[in-house]
Amino acid sequence: MSVKAIPQQEPKFSKLRAALWPIQNTEMKKFLPMGMMMFFILFNYTILRDTKDTLVVGASGAEAINFLKFWGVTPASILFVILYAKLSNILSKENLFYTCIIPFVIFFGAFAFIIYPNKAFLHPSIEAVQAMQQSIPVLRFIFALWGAWSYAIFYIMAELWGSVVISLLFWQFANEITRTNEAKRFYTLFPLLGNVALMLSGWTVAYLSDIRSLYPPEVDAWGISLNWMMGAVVVAGLATIAIYWWMNRAILTDPFYYDAASETPKEKKKDKPKMSIGESFKYLITSRYLGFIALLVLGYGMAINLVEVTWKGQLKLNYTFDGVFNENGYSTFMGNFSFWTGVSTIVLIYLGKNIVSRFGWFTGAILTPIVLLITGALFYIFVIFRDQLDWMTVALGATPVFMAVMIGAIQNIMSKGTKYSLFDPTKEMSYIPLDQELKVKGKAAVDVIGGRLGKSGGAVVQQFLLLTVSATATQITIAPYSCGVMIVVILLWMFAAGGLSKMYNQKVAEKEKELKAA
């Protein structure tokens, strides 16, 4: 027989207190460690995101990212979800977390200190790659990735860090131990702490990358920067593991913070889902609710990818001088970009932290696609009509490439800011009313596979356009088509948000009725 969990009442705050910090003092023991986990995870995410782009764009070109996402990231994501579904039936939740995160920490440390220093030995020669590209031009981007295959693997692992550690491991843990009334307040503040990490990691990337002038030309300054950044990633990864270990012993054993702490071992074992992988995916396909969540994730992934790859192509041009790509300059820019993304997100969190509680779930969920639609359209308008807008670049004393880079940076900062402050919290809130099976395996399938398929969907569209528009097609020549696809995708995303809103509100009402009856 289990001990009854301590009932949690909706806390009462003054209007001023609720506006500034709606967390009770008694909740800080639970909230702060979770916030610190997000801090360290997002600290790593930013460094890895900026580093993977510098490596792959510099070695293989921005166009190669589309092929890498479809042929590398998506298959890896599918394999991970299959393995995760199997391991979730075998391992405890705690051991499953360690099993998933530790390989990432080991790989990123090994890449900087073992793989990268030996890249000349491990990678094929430039001549061999160019010969293959000339013999089969249609596969030129694939061969470019083969020429720097260890960078491609780093890119895949860095992409999976975002899907696996942030979207799956952290938010699944948060959804498991956070009550619905806590989530309304916690989930809008988690990104606040996380984006302090975004600012710090952006500054770290810029500081550690801007060292080219300190070393003579024959020294690999980028390799030195890489060692420092991956060292920071390993330390932050170990800190995340340590906090999770502590919470399992100090929070998840206390019924005041975690309802399931009052359950007996027999009850916990009974609650653990034991469906097979095939049964799990069949269960997921039949869930209309999860289908709507998947459409949200797919919509964001496709829309942001269509804009980002075009922008990164312009960014590479801006940091290529006399045919030589400046990795340190590119990485420094990306670090500053991440810093300002963190700043804008924190501002947006404070401006919109009461949007969900005041105007409802739908309003919080619909703002991200609206912002992406407006800013994405403005970016594409400049790229497509740059010749007609040359009066603007002349008046500002800038080049067309630099203007495209800055407009794209503002677009990315705004869209990522609304994603972190509104899209992520509302998406994660939608999982809370679900049963345990859908929370564990449903979330894995939607966030890991769905997120990757979203970005791969954008990649497939651009691959098709690059290969069919013309033999020399670039991101610029296919921009009008990419813009049209982006608009259609965002409209479908907005439709899905409306459908999910109705179902979410209904499930929350049913859950509250059950709690009152109990």
C-alpha positions, 0 to 999 in steps of 0.5 A, a space after each residue: 500500500 502506498 503512502 498518499 502523496 502530499 497534495 500540491 495547491 496552486 501557489 498564491 502570489 502578489 501581482 508583482 511577485 508573479 510578474 518577476 519570479 513566480 516560483 515559491 521558496 519551497 520549490 527552489 530545491 526542485 526548480 534550480 537543479 532542473 534549470 542548471 541542467 538546462 543551462 549546461 545542456 544548452 551551453 553545450 548545444 550552442 558550442 556544438 552547433 556553432 562548431 559543426 557549422 564551421 567544420 562542415 561549411 568550411 570543408 564541404 560547403 553550405 549546400 552539403 548540409 542538406 545531403 548530410 541531414 538527409 543521408 546522415 542525421 535522419 538515419 542516425 536518428 531513426 537508429 537511435 529511437 529504435 535502440 532507445 525504445 529497446 533500452 527503455 524496456 530493459 534499463 531503469 530511467 536513471 541508467 537509460 539517461 546515463 547510457 544515452 548521454 555518456 557516449 556524447 561526452 566521450 566522442 566530443 572529447 575524443 574528436 578534439 584531442 585524437 581525431 582532429 589532430 590526425 585529420 590529414 591521415 584519416 581523410 582522403 586527399 583533396 585531389 582524390 575528392 576532386 577527381 570523384 566530383 568531376 567524374 560524377 558531378 551529380 554526387 559532388 556534395 556527397 563526395 565533399 562530405 566524404 572528403 571530410 568524413 570525421 567532420 560529418 560524424 561530428 555534425 551528426 553527433 552535434 545534431 543528435 545532442 539537440 534532439 536526444 539530450 535537450 528534446 528527449 532526455 531533459 524534457 522527458 525528465 522534466 515532464 516526468 517530475 513536474 506537475 501541471 500547475 508547476 509546469 505553467 510557471 516552471 516551463 516559461 522560466 527554464 529557457 530563461 536560465 538556459 538562455 543565460 547559457 546561450 549568452 555565455 556559450 556564445 561569448 565563449 565561442 567568440 572569445 576562443 575563436 578570435 585568436 588567429 592574430 595571436 599565432 603565426 600562419 603555420 600554427 593551426 589556430 582553429 585546432 587550438 580553439 577546438 581543443 578549448 571548446 570541446 574541453 568546455 563541452 566535456 566539463 558541462 556534460 559531466 556537470 549535467 550528469 552529476 546534477 541528474 544523479 543528485 536529483 534522483 537521490 534528493 528530489 525523486 525520493 521526496 513526495 513533496 516534490 515528486 508524486 511517484 516517490 510515494 509509490 511502492 517498488 511493486 507499483 513502480 514496476 507495474 507502471 513501467 511500460 513494456 511494449 515492443 518496438 513494433 507495438 510502440 510505433 503502431 501505438 504512436 501512429 494511431 495517436 492523433 494527438 501525437 500526430 499534431 505534435 509531430 506536425 509542429 516539430 516537422 513544421 519548425 524543422 522544415 521552415 528554419 532549415 530552408 532559411 538557414 542553409 541559404 543564410 549559411 551559404 552567404 555567411 561562408 562567402 563573407 568569410 572567404 578571402 582569395 579562395 581561403 575560408 577563415 574558420 576562426 572568423 566564421 566561428 567568431 561570428 557564430 559565437 556573437 550570433 549565439 550571444 545575441 540570440 540568448 539576449 533576445 530570447 531572455 527579453 522575449 521570455 520576460 515580455 511573453 512569460 504570462 502569454 500562456 497563462 493569460 491568453 491560453 496555450 494556442 496563443 503561445 504556440 502560434 506566435 513562433 510560426 507567425 514570427 518565422 513567416 514574417 522574418 523568413 519572407 523578408 530575408 528571401 525578398 532581399 536575397 531574391 531581389 538584391 539587384 533591385 535593392 542595390 540602392 539600399 546596400 550602396 546607401 549603407 556602404 555595405 556589400 550585398 553579401 554582408 547585407 544578406 548575412 545581417 538580415 539572415 542573422 536577425 531573422 534567425 535570432 528572432 525565430 530562435 528567440 520565439 522558439 526557445 521562449 514560446 514554442 518549446 515550453 508550449 510543446 512540452 506542456 502538451 506532453 504532460 496530460 499523456 499516459 506513461 507510454 506516450 510520454 516515454 516512447 511517443 516523445 522519443 519518436 516525435 522529438 528525435 525522429 520528427 525533429 530530424 525529419 523536419 530538417 531533412 524534409 527541408 533538406 530534401 526539398 533543397 536537394 531536389 531543387 539543386 539537382 533539377 533547376 540547373 547543373 550549376 544551381 546554388 542556394 541563391 538560384 533556388 531561393 524563390 522556390 524555397 520561399 514558396 515551400 517555406 510559406 506552405 509549410 508554416 501555414 500547415 504548422 499553424 493549422 496543426 497548432 489549432 487542432 492540438 490546442 483543442 485536444 490539449 485543453 480537453 485533456 487538461 480538463 479531464 486530468 483536473 477532473 480526475 484529480 478532484 475526484 481522487 
